[in-house]
Amino acid sequence: SNAGGLGILTGLTQPSPEALRKEIQRCRTMTTKPFGVNLTILPALIPADYDAYAKVVAEEKVTMVEIAGGSPKKYMKLFHSHGVKVLHKSATLRHALKARKYGVDLIEIVGYEASIAGGQPGDEIGLWVALAKALEVIKDIPIVASGASGTGKQLAAALAMGAVGITMATRFLATKEAPIKQAIKDQLVCADERSTTIVFGTLSNATRVFKNKIAEEIREIEYDEKFDGDFRKLAPLASGKRTKKMWRETGDWDDAMWSCSQSVGLIHDIP
């Protein structure tokens, strides 16, 4: 935010709604610029009191909330009544059009190369087409491009096409400020654009993650002919607690499922 972007806190990395409130307040001591909060609504994957998290975001009157994973419909009145702008992270044009109907302020259109969540079979559309199509169809709401954007050149290209900006996520993991273990940052620098894979495709919730032992185990279970679509069989491998332990304690990038876009192929240093 201090550099001119819109920094976004991820709400569910905080263990409770009140912990998120404290983090928002802490952020205010570090910047006078606008910042936002991401709220990823995935009850099957992340059991949480989403209503309470949303209430905190509204009460703290952050500049913007980024809703991902689920529909923003339930919370639109709450956020707007507190002056919070709503950006919906849309995995497809279908999701974007629904979000527009609910009155969101911005649409984030996500290409298949991004650290996407929510795609169904047939939704394997890259940003180059997804963004152009969205700009063709949606003319009344600003559109943000999200699709493995890790460089200034990609920002310039998105602006040239008509987007108002880009989302940059994976790139910020490989920075000195990122509060994750050094071994993960080093692995990001070593990786290339082929170092990601898709999980949960069989559940119509395609999610791009770093290609590692755990991701491969999830895919083996998913594509076994005996798999009946029961997420509980995948849950221990996809557990957020497991991923949190990797980020903060072990640094074992091979032992948890974690979101990662193909922009990892554009990461060559840890500035």
C-alpha positions as CSV (number, residue, x, y, z in Angstrom):
1,S,0.0,0.0,0.0
2,N,2.8,2.4,0.9
3,A,4.3,1.8,-2.6
4,G,1.0,2.7,-4.3
5,G,-0.7,-0.6,-4.7
6,L,-3.7,-1.9,-2.7
7,G,-2.2,-4.2,-0.1
8,I,-4.7,-7.0,0.9
9,L,-4.7,-8.9,4.2
10,T,-6.0,-12.5,3.9
11,G,-8.7,-12.7,6.5
12,L,-8.7,-16.4,7.2
13,T,-4.9,-16.4,7.9
14,Q,-6.1,-14.9,11.2
15,P,-7.3,-17.5,13.7
16,S,-10.4,-15.6,14.7
17,P,-12.5,-12.6,13.6
18,E,-11.2,-10.6,16.6
19,A,-7.6,-11.5,15.6
20,L,-8.4,-10.1,12.1
21,R,-9.7,-6.9,13.7
22,K,-6.4,-6.5,15.6
23,E,-4.4,-7.2,12.4
24,I,-6.5,-4.5,10.5
25,Q,-5.8,-2.1,13.3
26,R,-2.1,-3.0,13.3
27,C,-2.0,-2.3,9.5
28,R,-3.4,1.2,10.1
29,T,-0.4,2.0,12.3
30,M,1.9,1.1,9.4
31,T,0.2,3.0,6.5
32,T,-2.1,5.9,5.9
33,K,-2.9,4.5,2.4
34,P,-5.9,2.4,1.4
35,F,-5.7,-1.4,2.0
36,G,-8.2,-4.3,1.7
37,V,-9.1,-7.7,3.1
38,N,-9.6,-10.9,1.2
39,L,-12.4,-13.2,2.4
40,T,-12.2,-16.6,0.7
41,I,-15.5,-18.4,1.2
42,L,-14.9,-22.2,0.9
43,P,-16.8,-23.9,3.8
44,A,-15.9,-27.4,2.7
45,L,-12.2,-26.6,2.7
46,I,-12.0,-24.0,5.4
47,P,-14.7,-24.3,8.2
48,A,-14.9,-20.8,9.6
49,D,-17.4,-18.3,11.0
50,Y,-17.6,-16.3,7.7
51,D,-20.4,-14.1,9.0
52,A,-18.3,-12.9,11.9
53,Y,-15.2,-12.3,9.7
54,A,-17.4,-10.3,7.3
55,K,-18.8,-8.3,10.2
56,V,-15.3,-7.3,11.4
57,V,-14.3,-6.2,7.9
58,A,-17.4,-4.0,7.7
59,E,-17.1,-2.6,11.2
60,E,-13.4,-1.7,10.6
61,K,-14.5,0.1,7.3
62,V,-11.5,-1.1,5.3
63,T,-11.3,0.4,1.8
64,M,-12.2,-2.8,-0.1
65,V,-13.0,-6.5,0.5
66,E,-12.0,-9.1,-2.1
67,I,-14.6,-11.9,-2.0
68,A,-13.3,-15.2,-3.5
69,G,-14.5,-18.8,-3.6
70,G,-18.2,-18.1,-2.9
71,S,-20.9,-15.6,-3.8
72,P,-20.8,-12.0,-2.4
73,K,-24.6,-11.8,-2.4
74,K,-25.2,-12.4,1.3
75,Y,-22.8,-9.7,2.4
76,M,-23.4,-6.9,-0.1
77,K,-25.8,-4.9,2.1
78,L,-23.5,-5.2,5.1
79,F,-20.4,-4.0,3.3
80,H,-22.0,-1.2,1.4
81,S,-23.7,0.1,4.5
82,H,-20.3,0.5,6.1
83,G,-18.7,2.2,3.0
84,V,-16.7,-0.9,2.0
85,K,-16.2,-1.5,-1.7
86,V,-16.6,-5.1,-2.9
87,L,-14.4,-6.7,-5.5
88,H,-15.4,-10.2,-6.6
89,K,-12.7,-12.6,-7.7
90,S,-14.4,-14.4,-10.5
91,A,-13.1,-17.8,-11.7
92,T,-15.1,-17.5,-14.9
93,L,-17.2,-15.0,-16.9
94,R,-20.3,-16.7,-15.5
95,H,-19.2,-15.9,-11.9
96,A,-18.4,-12.3,-13.0
97,L,-21.9,-11.8,-14.5
98,K,-23.6,-13.1,-11.3
99,A,-21.4,-10.9,-9.1
100,R,-22.3,-7.8,-11.3
101,K,-26.0,-8.7,-10.8
102,Y,-25.5,-8.5,-7.0
103,G,-24.0,-5.0,-7.2
104,V,-20.2,-5.5,-6.7
105,D,-18.0,-2.5,-7.3
106,L,-15.2,-4.2,-9.1
107,I,-14.7,-7.5,-11.0
108,E,-11.5,-9.5,-10.8
109,I,-11.4,-11.8,-13.8
110,V,-9.1,-14.8,-13.3
111,G,-7.3,-16.7,-16.0
112,Y,-6.7,-20.4,-15.7
113,E,-2.9,-19.8,-15.3
114,A,-3.6,-18.0,-12.0
115,S,-3.8,-19.4,-8.5
116,I,-7.4,-20.0,-9.4
117,A,-10.2,-21.7,-7.3
118,G,-13.7,-22.5,-8.5
119,G,-13.3,-23.7,-12.1
120,Q,-15.4,-26.5,-13.6
121,P,-14.4,-28.8,-16.5
122,G,-14.4,-26.7,-19.6
123,D,-13.3,-23.5,-17.8
124,E,-9.6,-23.9,-18.8
125,I,-9.5,-20.4,-20.3
126,G,-6.3,-18.3,-20.1
127,L,-6.3,-14.6,-19.1
128,W,-5.5,-13.5,-22.7
129,V,-9.0,-14.6,-23.8
130,A,-10.8,-14.3,-20.5
131,L,-9.9,-10.7,-20.0
132,A,-10.7,-9.7,-23.6
133,K,-14.1,-11.4,-23.3
134,A,-14.9,-9.9,-20.0
135,L,-14.1,-6.4,-21.2
136,E,-16.3,-7.0,-24.3
137,V,-19.3,-8.1,-22.2
138,I,-18.9,-6.0,-19.0
139,K,-18.7,-2.3,-19.6
140,D,-20.2,-0.7,-16.5
141,I,-17.8,-2.0,-13.8
142,P,-14.0,-1.7,-13.6
143,I,-12.2,-4.9,-14.3
144,V,-9.0,-6.1,-12.6
145,A,-6.9,-8.8,-14.4
146,S,-5.7,-11.8,-12.5
147,G,-3.6,-14.4,-14.3
148,A,-0.1,-15.2,-13.3
149,S,0.9,-11.5,-13.3
150,G,4.3,-11.1,-11.8
151,T,5.9,-8.3,-13.9
152,G,5.4,-4.7,-14.8
153,K,5.2,-5.7,-18.5
154,Q,2.1,-7.7,-17.7
155,L,0.6,-4.8,-15.8
156,A,1.2,-2.6,-18.9
157,A,-0.4,-5.2,-21.2
158,A,-3.5,-5.4,-18.9
159,L,-3.9,-1.7,-18.9
160,A,-3.5,-1.5,-22.6
161,M,-6.4,-4.0,-23.0
162,G,-8.7,-1.9,-20.8
163,A,-8.3,-3.4,-17.3
164,V,-7.8,-0.9,-14.4
165,G,-5.1,-3.0,-12.8
166,I,-3.8,-6.4,-12.0
167,T,-3.7,-8.7,-9.0
168,M,-0.2,-9.8,-8.0
169,A,0.0,-12.6,-5.4
170,T,2.5,-15.4,-6.0
171,R,5.3,-12.9,-6.7
172,F,5.0,-11.4,-3.2
173,L,5.8,-14.8,-1.5
174,A,9.4,-14.5,-2.8
175,T,10.2,-11.2,-1.1
176,K,12.2,-10.5,2.0
177,E,9.2,-9.1,3.8
178,A,7.0,-12.2,3.3
179,P,6.6,-13.9,6.7
180,I,7.2,-17.5,5.4
181,K,10.2,-19.8,5.7
182,Q,13.3,-19.1,3.5
183,A,13.2,-22.7,2.1
184,I,9.9,-22.0,0.4
185,K,11.2,-18.7,-1.1
186,D,14.3,-20.5,-2.4
187,Q,12.1,-23.1,-4.0
188,L,10.0,-20.5,-5.8
189,V,13.1,-19.0,-7.3
190,C,14.3,-22.5,-8.5
191,A,10.8,-23.4,-10.0
192,D,9.6,-22.7,-13.5
193,E,6.2,-22.2,-15.2
194,R,5.6,-26.0,-15.3
195,S,5.8,-26.2,-11.5
196,T,2.1,-26.0,-10.8
197,T,-0.8,-28.4,-11.2
198,I,-4.6,-28.5,-10.8
199,V,-6.4,-30.2,-7.9
200,F,-10.1,-30.6,-7.1
201,G,-11.0,-30.5,-10.8
202,T,-13.2,-33.6,-10.3
203,L,-15.1,-31.6,-7.6
204,S,-15.8,-28.7,-10.0
205,N,-13.6,-26.5,-7.9
206,A,-10.4,-26.5,-9.9
207,T,-7.5,-25.0,-7.9
208,R,-4.0,-24.3,-9.1
209,V,-1.3,-25.2,-6.6
210,F,2.4,-25.8,-6.4
211,K,3.3,-29.2,-7.9
212,N,4.7,-31.3,-5.0
213,K,4.2,-34.6,-3.3
214,I,1.0,-33.7,-1.6
215,A,-0.6,-32.3,-4.8
216,E,0.3,-35.5,-6.6
217,E,-1.3,-37.6,-3.8
218,I,-4.5,-35.5,-4.0
219,R,-4.6,-36.1,-7.8
220,E,-4.0,-39.8,-7.4
221,I,-7.0,-40.1,-5.0
222,E,-9.2,-37.8,-7.2
223,Y,-8.6,-39.7,-10.4
224,D,-8.8,-43.2,-8.9
225,E,-11.9,-44.8,-10.5
226,K,-13.1,-45.7,-7.0
227,F,-13.2,-42.0,-5.8
228,D,-16.8,-41.0,-5.1
229,G,-16.3,-37.3,-4.8
230,D,-16.2,-37.3,-1.0
231,F,-14.0,-34.3,0.0
232,R,-13.3,-35.9,3.4
233,K,-10.9,-38.3,1.7
234,L,-8.8,-35.3,0.5
235,A,-9.3,-33.0,3.5
236,P,-6.2,-34.2,5.6
237,L,-3.9,-33.5,2.6
238,A,-5.6,-30.2,1.8
239,S,-5.8,-29.0,5.4
240,G,-5.2,-25.3,6.0
241,K,-3.5,-26.1,9.3
242,R,-1.0,-28.3,7.5
243,T,-0.2,-25.4,5.1
244,K,0.1,-22.9,7.9
245,K,2.6,-25.2,9.6
246,M,4.6,-25.3,6.4
247,W,4.6,-21.5,6.0
248,R,5.5,-20.7,9.6
249,E,7.3,-23.7,11.1
250,T,8.7,-26.4,8.9
251,G,9.4,-24.7,5.6
252,D,8.8,-28.1,3.9
253,W,7.4,-26.9,0.6
254,D,6.8,-30.6,-0.4
255,D,4.5,-31.4,2.5
256,A,1.4,-29.3,2.1
257,M,-1.0,-28.0,-0.5
258,W,-0.5,-24.3,-1.4
259,S,-1.8,-22.0,-4.0
260,C,0.6,-20.9,-6.7
261,S,0.2,-19.4,-10.2
262,Q,2.3,-20.0,-13.3
263,S,3.9,-16.7,-12.7
264,V,6.3,-18.7,-10.5
265,G,8.2,-19.1,-13.8
266,L,8.9,-15.4,-13.8
267,I,10.4,-15.3,-10.3
268,H,14.2,-15.2,-10.4
269,D,15.1,-13.4,-7.1
270,I,14.0,-12.4,-3.6
271,P,13.9,-8.6,-3.5
